[in-house]
C-alpha cells in the first residue's frame, strides 16, 4: 500500500497522503506533517459527514474535498479498509487528483482483497 501512496505523491500538486482506519489511526503514510493529527482530524470530518448523510438517507460517503486557506484535503472512502487522505497545494487540478484517488483506492482495495 505504501507504493500506491508513493505513486499518488507523483501527481502534480499532491504533497502527501495516508490511509486512516475507522478509529483515526494511520495504517500507512507518505506525509511530512503530523500524520496522527491529520488522521484523527480527517476521521472526525468523515464521521460528521456520515452522520449528515444518514439524516439525508444517503447510504455512504464516496469522497469529499476540504478546502482550508492554504491547500486542499481530499478524502476517499475505501470500503473495508478506511479512508484515503491526500493533502495538496492550493492551486491544483481537482479533477486529476480525484481520478488519481479513484485509481489508488481501487489498487488498495485489490491489494487488501488479495490478503
C-alpha positions as a Markdown table, in Angstrom:
| # | Residue | x | y | z |
|---|---|---|---|---|
| 1 | Unk | 0.0 | 0.0 | 0.0 |
| 2 | Unk | 3.0 | 2.3 | 0.6 |
| 3 | Unk | 3.8 | 2.0 | -3.1 |
| 4 | Unk | 0.4 | 3.2 | -4.1 |
| 5 | Unk | 0.8 | 6.3 | -1.8 |
| 6 | Unk | 4.2 | 6.9 | -3.3 |
| 7 | Unk | 2.7 | 6.8 | -6.8 |
| 8 | Unk | -0.1 | 9.2 | -5.6 |
| 9 | Unk | 2.6 | 11.6 | -4.4 |
| 10 | Unk | 3.9 | 11.8 | -8.0 |
| 11 | Unk | 0.6 | 13.5 | -9.1 |
| 12 | Unk | 1.2 | 17.2 | -9.6 |
| 13 | Unk | 0.2 | 19.2 | -6.5 |
| 14 | Unk | -0.1 | 16.3 | -4.0 |
| 15 | Unk | 2.2 | 16.9 | -1.1 |
| 16 | Unk | 1.3 | 13.8 | 1.0 |
| 17 | Unk | -1.1 | 11.1 | 1.6 |
| 18 | Unk | -2.2 | 8.4 | 4.1 |
| 19 | Unk | -4.7 | 5.7 | 4.8 |
| 20 | Unk | -6.6 | 6.0 | 8.0 |
| 21 | Unk | -8.6 | 3.3 | 9.8 |
| 22 | Unk | -12.1 | 3.9 | 11.3 |
| 23 | Unk | -10.5 | 4.8 | 14.6 |
| 24 | Unk | -8.3 | 7.5 | 13.2 |
| 25 | Unk | -5.1 | 5.6 | 13.3 |
| 26 | Unk | -2.8 | 5.8 | 10.2 |
| 27 | Unk | -2.4 | 2.5 | 8.5 |
| 28 | Unk | 0.3 | 3.7 | 6.1 |
| 29 | Unk | 1.5 | 7.2 | 5.3 |
| 30 | Unk | 3.6 | 9.3 | 2.9 |
| 31 | Unk | 3.2 | 12.6 | 4.7 |
| 32 | Unk | 5.7 | 15.1 | 6.2 |
| 33 | Unk | 3.0 | 16.6 | 8.5 |
| 34 | Unk | 1.9 | 15.1 | 11.8 |
| 35 | Unk | 0.1 | 12.1 | 10.4 |
| 36 | Unk | -1.6 | 11.2 | 13.7 |
| 37 | Unk | -3.2 | 14.7 | 13.9 |
| 38 | Unk | -4.2 | 14.7 | 10.2 |
| 39 | Unk | -5.6 | 11.2 | 10.6 |
| 40 | Unk | -7.7 | 12.0 | 13.7 |
| 41 | Unk | -9.0 | 15.2 | 12.2 |
| 42 | Unk | -10.0 | 13.5 | 9.0 |
| 43 | Unk | -11.8 | 10.7 | 10.8 |
| 44 | Unk | -13.8 | 13.3 | 12.7 |
| 45 | Unk | -14.7 | 15.1 | 9.5 |
| 46 | Unk | -15.7 | 11.8 | 7.8 |
| 47 | Unk | -17.8 | 10.8 | 10.8 |
| 48 | Unk | -19.6 | 14.1 | 10.8 |
| 49 | Unk | -20.3 | 13.8 | 7.1 |
| 50 | Unk | -21.6 | 10.3 | 7.5 |
| 51 | Unk | -24.0 | 11.4 | 10.2 |
| 52 | Unk | -25.3 | 14.2 | 8.0 |
| 53 | Unk | -25.6 | 11.8 | 5.1 |
| 54 | Unk | -27.6 | 9.3 | 7.2 |
| 55 | Unk | -30.0 | 12.1 | 8.1 |
| 56 | Unk | -30.4 | 12.7 | 4.3 |
| 57 | Unk | -30.9 | 8.9 | 3.8 |
| 58 | Unk | -27.8 | 8.6 | 1.7 |
| 59 | Unk | -26.1 | 5.2 | 2.2 |
| 60 | Unk | -22.3 | 6.1 | 2.2 |
| 61 | Unk | -19.7 | 8.7 | 1.6 |
| 62 | Unk | -17.6 | 8.2 | -1.5 |
| 63 | Unk | -15.3 | 11.2 | -1.4 |
| 64 | Unk | -15.1 | 14.7 | 0.0 |
| 65 | Unk | -13.0 | 17.8 | -0.5 |
| 66 | Unk | -12.0 | 20.1 | 2.3 |
| 67 | Unk | -10.5 | 23.5 | 1.3 |
| 68 | Unk | -8.7 | 25.2 | 4.1 |
| 69 | Unk | -7.0 | 28.6 | 3.3 |
| 70 | Unk | -3.6 | 27.0 | 2.3 |
| 71 | Unk | -4.3 | 23.9 | 0.4 |
| 72 | Unk | -6.8 | 21.1 | -0.1 |
| 73 | Unk | -7.6 | 17.8 | 1.7 |
| 74 | Unk | -9.2 | 15.1 | -0.4 |
| 75 | Unk | -10.9 | 12.2 | 1.4 |
| 76 | Unk | -12.0 | 9.0 | -0.3 |
| 77 | Unk | -13.6 | 6.1 | 1.4 |
| 78 | Unk | -12.2 | 2.6 | 0.7 |
| 79 | Unk | -14.8 | 0.1 | 1.9 |
| 80 | Unk | -13.4 | -2.5 | 4.4 |
| 81 | Unk | -10.1 | -0.6 | 4.5 |
| 82 | Unk | -10.5 | 3.0 | 5.7 |
| 83 | Unk | -10.2 | 6.5 | 4.3 |
| 84 | Unk | -7.6 | 7.6 | 1.7 |
| 85 | Unk | -6.4 | 11.1 | 2.5 |
| 86 | Unk | -4.5 | 13.3 | 0.1 |
| 87 | Unk | -3.1 | 16.7 | 1.0 |
| 88 | Unk | -2.4 | 19.1 | -1.8 |
| 89 | Unk | -1.3 | 22.5 | -2.7 |
| 90 | Unk | -4.0 | 25.2 | -3.0 |
| 91 | Unk | -4.0 | 25.5 | -6.8 |
| 92 | Unk | -4.3 | 22.1 | -8.3 |
| 93 | Unk | -6.3 | 20.2 | -10.9 |
| 94 | Unk | -9.1 | 18.9 | -8.7 |
| 95 | Unk | -10.4 | 16.5 | -11.4 |
| 96 | Unk | -6.9 | 15.0 | -12.0 |
| 97 | Unk | -6.5 | 14.4 | -8.3 |
| 98 | Unk | -9.9 | 12.8 | -7.9 |
| 99 | Unk | -9.1 | 10.5 | -10.8 |
| 100 | Unk | -5.8 | 9.6 | -9.1 |
| 101 | Unk | -7.6 | 8.9 | -5.8 |
| 102 | Unk | -10.1 | 6.7 | -7.6 |
| 103 | Unk | -7.3 | 4.7 | -9.2 |
| 104 | Unk | -5.3 | 4.5 | -5.9 |
| 105 | Unk | -8.4 | 3.3 | -4.0 |
| 106 | Unk | -9.0 | 0.5 | -6.5 |
| 107 | Unk | -5.4 | -0.6 | -6.2 |
| 108 | Unk | -5.6 | -0.5 | -2.4 |
| 109 | Unk | -8.9 | -2.4 | -2.4 |
| 110 | Unk | -7.4 | -5.1 | -4.7 |
| 111 | Unk | -4.3 | -5.4 | -2.5 |
| 112 | Unk | -6.5 | -5.8 | 0.6 |
| 113 | Unk | -8.7 | -8.4 | -1.1 |
| 114 | Unk | -5.6 | -10.4 | -2.1 |
| 115 | Unk | -4.5 | -10.8 | 1.5 |
